[in-house]
Amino acid sequence: MVDTFEISVNKVAESRLSKVDFDGIKFGRDYSDHMFMADFYDGKWHDSRIVPFAPLTLSPANVSLHYGQSVFEGMKAYKNANGEVLLFRPLVNSRRINISAKRMCLAEIPEEIFMGGILELLALDKDWVPDREGTSLYIRPLLFAMDEYIGIKPSDTFRFMIITCPAGAYYSRPVKVMIETHYTRAVEGGTGFAKAAGNYGSSLYPTKLAQEKGYDQIIWTDAKSHEYVEESGTMNVLFIIDDILVTTPTGDTILKGVTRDSVLTLAKDHDLKVEERKLSVVELIDAAKSGRLQEAFGVGTAASIASISNIGFQETDYKLPVEMLWAKRFTTWLDEIKTGKVEDKYGWIMKV
Ligand SMILES: Cc1ncc(COP(=O)(O)O)c(C=O)c1O
């Protein structure tokens, strides 16, 4: 599937690095100097290359624009105290993009291209990885159809790209979430487990409505009955009820988060009982009312751990305790591993 894997490099004439305000990073606005690209045609990946970050030229008939045959990944690079660049569990993302690719009829990306592209790109743009507390370089691999054809059929040609941008601390304050019982993000047999572009496009409108009511994000519920908690925005959701970490199992409708898996591992290692089981909204709200819901937090690459301060359900707002003991612990433990402050006993870190 790979046509002699070698990456050609065309460097920028002048870096834009000095123009970036690293004290006031605006996430997703300033992109690093270079990007990685590879093209799939004639049944093989070709022409792996690093070029200056620049707009693309696409046919208006490009099928990913029309039919959403497009998937992506999200991961981060961190700096350790010696200024070395570290990646957190990148092979999981490399595998996950291919799970998404298969569901959306896109060509799978060999690990050597995915990882080779990231490592070479980061080696070149390592000065774009911020080193202040809580900051990182966000890495966005994306894979989309390139056929120029108005008609619904799987594309035969694809492009894989990686772009990166500096990221500050994501949610600096606890978030307010609203339980959604009308709109649906994902349904069994659908694409919820994939990082397919359309999942995110369709979530915008319900999220906008929740934001108009003063919430930051939605907690999605199952499509059939809207009785069971699923996930939230770009985060899996975890709850501490009666000193037990409760979270919904991942499946067809929920993205299998790298952060979720890491937090569950840390929890088990710190003797926090974990239950992966269906959690009904009724049980959650009862626990909130009776004070047995001790904590709630979203977990994901962008936010790491986002404590939840309020849960809205049927026009009532339930306020959670402010203490957030476990959320703070997980934030610290993950941060220490990701930035090389503690020994990585799990083998999660890859040095660039
Ligand atoms: C829908 C959804 N759920 C959960 C997550 C969290 O996954 P991860 O921890 O791998 O970032 C993400 C982010 O990628 C997401 O988009």
Ligand as a Chemical Component Dictionary entry (heavy atoms), coordinates in Angstrom:
data_LIG
# 
_chem_comp.id                   LIG 
_chem_comp.type                 NON-POLYMER 
_chem_comp.pdbx_formal_charge   0 
_chem_comp.three_letter_code    LIG 
# 
loop_
_chem_comp_atom.comp_id 
_chem_comp_atom.atom_id 
_chem_comp_atom.alt_atom_id 
_chem_comp_atom.type_symbol 
_chem_comp_atom.charge 
_chem_comp_atom.model_Cartn_x 
_chem_comp_atom.model_Cartn_y 
_chem_comp_atom.model_Cartn_z 
_chem_comp_atom.pdbx_ordinal 
LIG C1 C1 C 0 -16.886 12.667 20.128 1  
LIG C2 C2 C 0 -15.664 12.561 20.956 2  
LIG N1 N1 N 0 -15.700 11.859 22.092 3  
LIG C3 C3 C 0 -14.619 11.712 22.880 4  
LIG C4 C4 C 0 -13.412 12.300 22.543 5  
LIG C5 C5 C 0 -12.218 12.109 23.423 6  
LIG O1 O1 O 0 -11.258 11.298 22.773 7  
LIG P1 P1 P 0 -9.713  11.461 23.064 8  
LIG O2 O2 O 0 -9.517  11.277 24.518 9  
LIG O3 O3 O 0 -9.072  10.370 22.260 10 
LIG O4 O4 O 0 -9.322  12.810 22.609 11 
LIG C6 C6 C 0 -13.332 13.062 21.372 12 
LIG C7 C7 C 0 -12.076 13.701 20.982 13 
LIG O5 O5 O 0 -11.367 13.207 20.161 14 
LIG C8 C8 C 0 -14.474 13.184 20.543 15 
LIG O6 O6 O 0 -14.431 13.898 19.417 16 
# 
loop_
_chem_comp_bond.comp_id 
_chem_comp_bond.atom_id_1 
_chem_comp_bond.atom_id_2 
_chem_comp_bond.value_order 
_chem_comp_bond.pdbx_ordinal 
LIG C1 C2 SING 1  
LIG C2 N1 SING 2  
LIG C2 C8 DOUB 3  
LIG N1 C3 DOUB 4  
LIG C3 C4 SING 5  
LIG C4 C5 SING 6  
LIG C4 C6 DOUB 7  
LIG C5 O1 SING 8  
LIG O1 P1 SING 9  
LIG P1 O2 DOUB 10 
LIG P1 O3 SING 11 
LIG P1 O4 SING 12 
LIG C6 C7 SING 13 
LIG C6 C8 SING 14 
LIG C7 O5 DOUB 15 
LIG C8 O6 SING 16 
# 
